[in-house]
Amino acid sequence: MSRKISPSILAADFNNLGRDILMINRSEADWIHFDVMDGVFVPNISFGLPVIQAVKKIATKPLDVHLMIVNPDLFIKPFRDSGADILTVHYEVCNHLHRTLGAIRNEGMKAGVCLNPHTPVEVLQDIINEIDIVLLMSVNPGFGGQKFIYNTYQKVIKLRRLILEKEAHALIEIDGGVNLSTGKLLFEAGADVLVAGSFIFDAEDPCSTIHQLKVI
C-alpha cells in the first residue's frame, strides 16, 4: 500500500505562502491539500479560487481541493480551471451525488467524497465504485487544530471492508488531528492518505515531519 501525505495549507504562513509551497515541492509530500470554506456549510471562511491559481503556478505536486461549501456543482469547472487535480465534495450537501461525481470526472479531475464525523460510511455502499477518494473527517469541519475523534479508526476499518467487498478502488483519506501516533494507527486501520496541517507547518523541520509521517 502506498502511503500518501497531503499537507494542508490552511496551516501555512500566508505571509510566506510561496515559501511554504516550495518547501512542499522539495519534501516527500504527495499532494497539497486545500480546505475551501464558505462560512455557510461550515462556520468559517478560508480562501478560494485566487489562492489555488497562485499556488498552481509554482506547485509541482497535485492540488487536492476539499470543498466545504454548499452548491459545489456550481464551482466544478472554475476549480478545474484554477488548477485542481482532485476535487472532493461533501456527501451532506449533494442531493445528486452520482451526477456531481460524473461532472468532476468529466472535467478531468479525480472525484472525492467527504463524510463528516457523524455520517456513517454505509451511505456510500451504492456509489463507492464511482469514487476515487473517500475523505473521512476526523474532526468537525471548519477549523484547524482540533482534537482527533477516535471513532475514526472504526470508520476506516468499515470503509476498507466496504471497498474490498465492492471491489472498488477508492483511496481512504483522513483529515483532522493527524500526528505520528494517530497517523500510525490510521495507516494500520487501512488509510491511504493523511492530511496534516499544523503538525507539519508548526514543526521545526516540516520536511522531516512529512518524512516521518510517510514511514511510520
C-alpha positions as CSV (number, residue, x, y, z in Angstrom):
1,M,0.0,0.0,0.0
2,S,1.3,3.4,-1.0
3,R,1.2,5.9,1.9
4,K,0.5,9.4,0.8
5,I,0.8,12.7,2.8
6,S,-1.2,15.8,1.8
7,P,-0.1,18.9,3.8
8,S,-3.0,21.3,4.4
9,I,-2.1,24.9,3.6
10,L,-4.8,26.1,5.9
11,A,-2.0,26.0,8.5
12,A,0.7,27.5,6.2
13,D,2.1,31.0,6.8
14,F,0.1,33.2,4.4
15,N,2.7,35.9,4.6
16,N,5.1,33.4,3.1
17,L,2.8,31.1,1.2
18,G,5.1,30.8,-1.8
19,R,8.0,29.7,0.5
20,D,5.8,27.1,2.1
21,I,4.7,25.7,-1.2
22,L,8.3,25.4,-2.4
23,M,9.0,23.5,0.9
24,I,6.3,21.1,0.0
25,N,7.7,20.7,-3.5
26,R,11.1,19.7,-2.0
27,S,9.5,17.4,0.5
28,E,8.2,13.8,0.2
29,A,4.6,15.0,0.3
30,D,2.4,13.6,-2.4
31,W,-0.4,16.2,-2.7
32,I,-1.1,19.7,-1.5
33,H,-4.4,20.0,0.4
34,F,-6.8,23.0,0.2
35,D,-9.7,23.4,2.6
36,V,-12.2,25.7,0.8
37,M,-14.8,27.0,3.3
38,D,-17.8,29.3,2.6
39,G,-19.0,30.3,6.0
40,V,-22.3,28.6,5.3
41,F,-21.7,24.8,5.3
42,V,-19.0,25.3,7.9
43,P,-18.6,28.1,10.5
44,N,-15.5,29.6,8.9
45,I,-14.3,31.3,5.7
46,S,-10.9,30.3,4.3
47,F,-9.8,31.0,0.7
48,G,-11.0,30.3,-2.8
49,L,-10.0,30.3,-6.5
50,P,-7.3,33.1,-6.5
51,V,-5.2,31.3,-3.9
52,I,-5.4,28.0,-5.8
53,Q,-4.5,29.7,-9.0
54,A,-1.4,31.3,-7.4
55,V,-0.3,28.1,-5.9
56,K,-0.7,26.2,-9.2
57,K,1.9,28.4,-10.8
58,I,4.7,27.1,-8.6
59,A,3.4,23.7,-7.2
60,T,4.9,20.5,-8.5
61,K,2.5,18.3,-6.6
62,P,-1.2,17.6,-7.4
63,L,-3.6,20.0,-5.8
64,D,-6.1,18.2,-3.5
65,V,-9.1,20.5,-3.1
66,H,-11.7,19.8,-0.5
67,L,-14.9,21.9,-0.9
68,M,-16.6,22.6,2.4
69,I,-19.3,24.6,0.6
70,V,-22.9,24.4,-0.3
71,N,-23.8,24.1,-4.1
72,P,-20.4,22.6,-5.1
73,D,-21.8,21.8,-8.6
74,L,-21.6,25.5,-9.4
75,F,-17.9,25.5,-8.9
76,I,-16.6,22.3,-10.5
77,K,-15.3,23.9,-13.7
78,P,-13.9,27.0,-12.0
79,F,-11.8,24.9,-9.7
80,R,-10.6,22.7,-12.6
81,D,-9.7,25.9,-14.4
82,S,-7.8,27.2,-11.3
83,G,-5.7,24.0,-11.2
84,A,-7.4,21.4,-9.0
85,D,-6.3,17.9,-9.8
86,I,-8.6,16.3,-7.1
87,L,-12.0,17.7,-6.2
88,T,-13.7,16.5,-3.1
89,V,-17.3,17.4,-2.2
90,H,-19.3,16.6,1.0
91,Y,-21.9,13.9,0.9
92,E,-24.0,16.0,3.2
93,V,-24.6,18.8,0.6
94,C,-25.0,16.8,-2.6
95,N,-28.6,15.9,-3.5
96,H,-27.4,14.2,-6.7
97,L,-24.1,12.8,-5.7
98,H,-23.8,10.4,-8.7
99,R,-24.2,13.3,-11.1
100,T,-21.8,15.5,-9.2
101,L,-19.1,12.9,-9.3
102,G,-19.6,12.4,-13.0
103,A,-19.3,16.1,-13.6
104,I,-16.0,16.2,-11.7
105,R,-14.6,13.3,-13.7
106,N,-15.8,14.9,-16.9
107,E,-13.6,17.9,-16.1
108,G,-10.6,15.6,-15.9
109,M,-10.2,15.6,-12.1
110,K,-10.2,12.8,-9.6
111,A,-13.6,12.7,-7.7
112,G,-13.7,12.6,-4.0
113,V,-16.5,12.4,-1.4
114,C,-16.1,13.6,2.2
115,L,-18.0,12.4,5.2
116,N,-18.5,14.4,8.4
117,P,-17.8,12.6,11.7
118,H,-21.5,11.8,12.3
119,T,-22.0,10.4,8.8
120,P,-21.7,6.6,8.6
121,V,-19.6,5.0,5.8
122,E,-22.6,2.8,4.9
123,V,-24.2,5.7,2.9
124,L,-21.6,5.1,0.2
125,Q,-22.3,1.4,-0.4
126,D,-24.2,2.1,-3.6
127,I,-21.8,4.6,-5.1
128,I,-18.4,3.5,-3.8
129,N,-17.3,2.3,-7.3
130,E,-17.8,5.8,-8.7
131,I,-15.5,7.4,-6.1
132,D,-11.7,7.9,-6.4
133,I,-11.1,9.2,-2.9
134,V,-13.2,9.0,0.3
135,L,-12.2,11.7,2.8
136,L,-13.1,11.0,6.4
137,M,-13.2,14.0,8.7
138,S,-11.6,13.0,12.0
139,V,-12.6,16.4,13.5
140,N,-15.6,18.6,12.9
141,P,-15.0,20.6,9.7
142,G,-14.4,24.3,9.9
143,F,-11.2,24.9,11.9
144,G,-7.7,23.6,12.2
145,G,-6.0,22.3,15.3
146,Q,-9.0,20.3,16.8
147,K,-8.7,17.1,18.8
148,F,-8.9,13.8,16.9
149,I,-12.2,11.9,17.1
150,Y,-11.2,8.3,18.0
151,N,-14.2,6.7,16.4
152,T,-12.5,7.4,13.1
153,Y,-10.4,4.3,13.4
154,Q,-13.5,2.1,13.3
155,K,-14.8,4.1,10.3
156,V,-11.6,3.4,8.4
157,I,-11.9,-0.3,9.1
158,K,-15.5,-0.4,8.0
159,L,-14.7,1.7,4.9
160,R,-11.8,-0.6,3.9
161,R,-14.1,-3.6,4.3
162,L,-16.7,-1.9,2.0
163,I,-14.2,-1.1,-0.6
164,L,-12.9,-4.7,-0.7
165,E,-16.4,-6.2,-0.7
166,K,-17.5,-4.0,-3.7
167,E,-14.1,-4.5,-5.5
168,A,-13.8,-0.7,-5.6
169,H,-10.6,1.3,-5.9
170,A,-11.2,4.3,-3.8
171,L,-8.4,5.7,-1.6
172,I,-9.1,6.4,2.0
173,E,-8.0,9.9,3.1
174,I,-8.2,11.3,6.7
175,D,-8.3,14.9,7.7
176,G,-8.0,16.2,11.3
177,G,-5.8,15.8,14.3
178,V,-3.2,13.8,12.4
179,N,0.2,13.3,14.1
180,L,2.7,10.5,14.4
181,S,0.6,8.5,16.9
182,T,-2.8,8.9,15.2
183,G,-1.2,8.6,11.8
184,K,0.3,5.2,12.6
185,L,-3.0,3.8,13.8
186,L,-4.8,5.2,10.8
187,F,-2.4,3.6,8.3
188,E,-2.7,0.3,10.2
189,A,-6.5,0.5,10.1
190,G,-6.4,0.9,6.3
191,A,-6.0,4.6,5.4
192,D,-4.1,5.6,2.3
193,V,-3.7,9.3,2.6
194,L,-3.1,11.5,5.7
195,V,-3.9,15.3,5.6
196,A,-1.9,17.2,8.2
197,G,-1.8,20.9,8.8
198,S,-0.4,22.4,12.0
199,F,1.5,19.3,12.8
200,I,3.6,19.9,9.7
201,F,3.7,23.6,9.4
202,D,4.4,24.3,13.1
203,A,7.2,21.7,13.1
204,E,10.8,22.9,13.4
205,D,11.6,20.9,10.3
206,P,8.5,20.4,8.2
207,C,10.2,18.3,5.5
208,S,11.5,15.9,8.2
209,T,8.0,15.7,9.7
210,I,6.5,14.8,6.4
211,H,9.1,12.1,6.0
212,Q,8.3,10.7,9.5
213,L,4.6,10.6,8.6
214,K,5.3,8.6,5.4
215,V,7.4,6.0,7.2
216,I,5.5,5.4,10.5
